[in-house]
């Protein structure tokens, strides 16, 4: 039952937002009593924290699968971006923004976990790209990873990038292309161009 509650709550929070969904709403959707939810989660905050890291872990597992299956570092980044965007419903309810505004303690914990995981993923991606000559060999891997992490978190700032002007999916695609162009070799730029052309025509 606990996992069913997490699945349903995650779906509702991602679609409608953390603030607007109540425990009653979740109970109604599941066809159970609110008391049953409280047997597993003592407060709404407890449920939100559990859902946040349940989703985080699910995304990490999906990203790990993509990374293990890919031998092209540029395509890998776009596949990861698409997977995360699809999982988070294109972030239409701005889940990170709502966490930061209404549940800052949970957000801060998530933020530091994200920094660690994204940083490790990017470091390995850059090393893979250098090895297959798609990224420049002289890149400072640690610096480039940190710049990417900073940018990825920065584009989620809705004060800088208002939702009415920038869709999350579009801006993350632009930022990813910006990142790759900054570190790519001529071969990498060709791979990027071919990938983008093929994506547009499919």
C-alpha positions in Angstrom: 0.0 0.0 0.0 2.8 2.4 0.8 4.2 2.2 -2.7 0.8 2.7 -4.2 0.4 5.9 -2.1 3.8 7.1 -3.3 3.0 6.4 -6.9 -0.3 8.1 -6.9 0.9 11.1 -4.8 3.9 11.5 -7.1 1.6 11.5 -10.2 -0.7 14.1 -8.6 2.1 16.3 -7.2 3.9 16.4 -10.6 0.7 17.1 -12.5 -1.0 19.6 -10.1 1.7 20.8 -7.7 2.7 20.0 -4.2 0.7 22.9 -2.6 -2.6 22.3 -4.3 -3.0 18.5 -3.7 -4.4 17.6 -0.3 -4.3 14.3 1.6 -8.0 14.1 1.0 -7.4 14.3 -2.8 -4.9 11.5 -2.7 -7.2 9.3 -0.6 -10.1 9.9 -3.0 -8.0 9.0 -6.0 -6.9 5.8 -4.4 -10.3 4.9 -3.0 -9.0 4.6 0.5 -9.4 6.6 3.8 -7.1 9.4 4.7 -6.4 7.5 7.9 -4.8 4.7 5.8 -2.4 7.3 4.3 -1.5 8.5 7.8 -0.6 5.0 8.8 2.3 5.3 6.5 3.0 9.0 6.5 2.5 11.0 9.6 2.0 14.4 7.9 1.7 15.9 4.4 5.3 17.1 4.8 6.4 13.6 5.5 4.6 12.4 2.4 6.1 15.2 0.2 9.6 14.4 1.4 9.1 10.7 0.8 7.7 11.3 -2.7 10.5 13.8 -3.5 13.2 11.2 -2.9 11.1 8.3 -4.3 10.9 10.3 -7.6 14.6 11.3 -7.3 15.6 7.6 -6.9 13.4 6.5 -9.8 15.0 9.2 -12.1 18.5 8.2 -11.0 17.8 4.5 -11.9 16.5 5.5 -15.3 19.5 7.7 -15.9 21.9 4.9 -14.9 20.2 2.6 -17.4 20.6 5.2 -20.2 24.3 5.8 -19.4 25.2 2.1 -19.3 23.5 1.5 -22.6 25.0 4.5 -24.5 28.4 4.7 -26.1 27.7 8.2 -27.6 28.2 10.9 -24.9 26.2 13.6 -26.9 23.2 11.4 -27.6 23.4 10.2 -24.0 22.8 13.7 -22.7 19.8 14.3 -24.9 18.3 10.9 -24.0 18.7 11.7 -20.3 17.1 15.1 -20.8 14.1 13.6 -22.6 13.7 10.9 -20.0 13.7 13.4 -17.1 11.4 15.8 -19.0 8.9 13.0 -19.7 9.1 11.7 -16.1 8.5 15.1 -14.7 5.6 15.8 -17.1 7.7 18.6 -18.7 7.7 20.1 -15.2 4.4 21.8 -16.0 3.6 22.2 -12.3 7.1 23.6 -11.5 7.8 21.0 -8.8 11.2 22.3 -7.9 10.0 25.9 -7.6 7.1 24.9 -5.4 9.5 22.8 -3.2 11.8 25.8 -2.8 9.0 28.2 -2.0 6.8 26.1 0.3 9.0 23.3 1.6 12.6 24.8 1.7 14.1 22.1 4.0 13.1 19.3 1.6 14.3 21.4 -1.3 17.7 22.1 0.3 18.2 18.4 0.9 17.2 17.5 -2.7 19.4 20.3 -4.0 22.5 18.9 -2.4 21.7 15.4 -3.6 21.2 16.7 -7.1 24.5 18.5 -7.0 26.3 15.3 -6.1 24.5 13.0 -8.7 24.5 15.4 -11.6 28.1 16.3 -11.0 29.2 12.7 -11.0 27.2 12.0 -14.2 28.6 15.0 -16.0 32.2 14.2 -15.0 31.8 10.7 -16.4 30.1 12.0 -19.6 32.9 14.5 -20.2 35.5 11.8 -19.7 33.7 9.5 -22.1 33.5 12.3 -24.6 37.2 13.1 -24.4 38.0 9.4 -24.8 36.0 9.2 -28.1 37.3 12.6 -29.3 33.9 14.3 -29.3 35.0 16.7 -26.5 38.2 18.7 -26.3 41.0 17.0 -24.4 42.2 20.1 -22.6 38.9 20.7 -20.8 39.0 21.1 -17.1 36.5 18.3 -16.3 35.7 19.5 -12.8 35.1 23.1 -13.9 32.9 22.1 -16.9 30.9 19.8 -14.7 30.2 22.5 -12.1 29.3 25.0 -14.8 26.8 22.6 -16.2 25.3 21.8 -12.8 25.1 25.5 -12.0 23.3 26.2 -15.3 20.9 23.3 -15.1 19.8 24.5 -11.7 19.8 28.1 -12.8 17.4 27.6 -15.7 14.8 26.3 -13.2 14.7 29.7 -11.6 11.3 31.0 -12.8 12.3 34.6 -11.9 15.1 34.4 -14.5 13.2 32.3 -16.9 9.4 32.9 -16.5 7.2 30.0 -17.5 5.1 32.2 -19.8 8.2 33.0 -21.8 10.2 29.7 -21.6 8.9 26.2 -21.6 11.1 23.9 -19.3 11.6 21.4 -22.2 12.7 24.0 -24.7 15.0 25.9 -22.4 16.7 22.7 -21.2 17.3 21.6 -24.8 18.8 25.0 -25.6 21.0 24.9 -22.5 22.2 21.4 -23.3 23.1 22.4 -26.9 24.9 25.5 -25.4 26.9 23.2 -23.1 27.9 20.8 -25.8 29.0 23.5 -28.2 31.3 24.9 -25.5 33.2 21.7 -25.0 32.9 19.8 -28.4 35.6 19.1 -31.0 34.8 19.4 -34.7 33.8 15.7 -34.6 31.5 16.5 -31.6 29.9 19.4 -33.4 29.2 17.2 -36.4 27.6 14.5 -34.2 25.5 17.2 -32.5 24.4 18.7 -35.8 23.5 15.2 -37.2 21.7 14.3 -34.1 19.6 17.5 -34.0 18.8 17.2 -37.7 17.7 13.6 -37.3 15.6 14.5 -34.3 13.8 17.3 -36.1 13.0 15.1 -39.1 11.7 12.1 -37.1 
